[in-house]
Amino acid sequence: MTRAQTAVVVRQWIADFVAETLRTETLDQVVDRLDTAIVGRLPELTDRDMRRDLAASTRAHALVMLGGLTQDRMDYPVPPEAYAFARTVARRGHDLRLLLRVYHLGQEAVLEYMTETLEKRHPPPDIERAVLLRLFERSSLWVSSSVEALTGTYMQERERGLRAALNQRTEIVRSLLAGANPDLESTSARLGYRLSGRHIACVLWTDEQQPRVAVPGGDIGTLGGGVARLVGDAVVAGRPAQPAADPGDAEIFGTLERVVARLATALGGGALTIPSGATALWAWIGVEAGTGLDRLPATVEPPVRIAVGGPAAQVAGFRESHREAVAARQVAERAVVDLGRVLCYPQVEVAYLAGADEAAMRALIERELGALARPGVNAARLRETLHAYLRCRRSPDAAAKELGVHRNTVRYRLRRITELLGRPIEERSLHLEIALDCAAVYGVREHA
């Protein structure tokens, strides 16, 4: 048989096959067979609504595919039912790989069905090969064109769904921070986060390129004392901005989300996150009673920085811990020293409260510290020594251990400090400690 004769026989054979398959009863059987083969490998599709949408897509594809088999044209338009199925996959939150797998399994099932049909009819070997080759070419083209078109549909729907969910979470969080007290059960369900428990709030952002001054002797230690807790103006209750669509921003958000996941693991709770700018994130981590900030990592890898509020309960605690995290970030961004990559509010509570009035804070530093408020290495070393001494309950030995120097060195410095102050350290020790807290974070003025 010549090539031309073979082509005529193949075309006729396919035409007969198409005509027979297009009969309603046969088409129903073929669609059911294909869907059963797909669902058998993909249990995510066993849901009744998912399977119904799959069946509508399979039937529509079959009609397009069968119609194209008898023609020389090689285009296979994607039917509306297929677009609907792709949107269903996205709305259910399934990965794109599920959609791609549906089409590859569908192609396998079509080729298997055609092979069985050919075997039952026993055509000559050259006709069988020609038919299978034509079907393989056409089905491959069908799968590739469908996948290309439907990937875009899936991504658009997925993005729309994620944006809607994010907008909903953002609206809820904004209202909570503004003082709303909604039904805890239903609001928690909508957020996917339990509001009735205890929370540790975090603010995450990335480094800004600005110089930092090293703290003499290293860590600032734990700042603070018996000062009333923050009560008011640190709330940032405005609507957090949506992240930019730039790929670099997406990568940064991925990094921040992974850091939150590690924090949640360390604290043993679930997390809620909300973008708060192009490269910043608000987060809340649910914790059990007794879980404290001591379980947080001491640092994180650059360029991430974290400000953390203290643990607090219920919706009021959701707001309070966030206020503290925002306040700690404000201190970190105003500080002239590097306070570390993980900064907890209790470390800088005094500095935050005193720093709310810049002029009053500067007056406090210069009035209480006197000559110790001068710029320079020597004055900084004396401030550091006095700060450690006061934190260590006025124990020269404990201060020496913290500073890593001999106790006689601390005693000598304390005598020098007393001379420069012009009064005993114990006379106004609380005021001194507050002034030292502020100087350790915000530095001293050059002209002091």
PyMOL commands that set and color helices and strands:
alter all, ss='L'
color gray80, all
select helices_A, chain A and resi 3-21+24-41+43-45+48-69+80-91+96-121+125-177+184-191+247-267+293-295+314-334+345-354+358-373+377-391+396-403+407-421+425-442
alter helices_A, ss='H'
color red, helices_A
select strands_A, chain A and resi 198-206+271-277+280-287+304-308+312-313+342-344
alter strands_A, ss='S'
color yellow, strands_A
deselect
rebuild
show_as cartoon
